Amino acid sequence: MKEVVIYTKSYCPYCTKAKALLTSKGIPFKEIDVEYDDQAREEMIRLSRRQTVPQIFIGTYHIGGYDDLYRLNERGELDKLLFS
């Protein structure tokens, strides 16, 4: 399984939803909280070219935010990305 990395902030409801979806599927993930970590936030922006959270990566592939994660799961494409 490819590594999943999610950039988050503690007060973000979409971050909470994304983590809950991953957890419900038994998918381990590395969480990087960018709320007070300017260096991590800059890294997130550089990698994703977006400033909002969550930003989710599977391996080196940037899938986007919660809505993107949800759509991938609904279409059955999330598992394909994780194991391809």
Secondary structure, DSSP 8 states (H G I E B T S, - for coil): ---EEEEE-TT-HHHHHHHHHHHHTT---EEEE-SS-HHHHHHHHHHHS--SS-EEEETTEEEESHHHHHHHHHTT-HHHHHH-
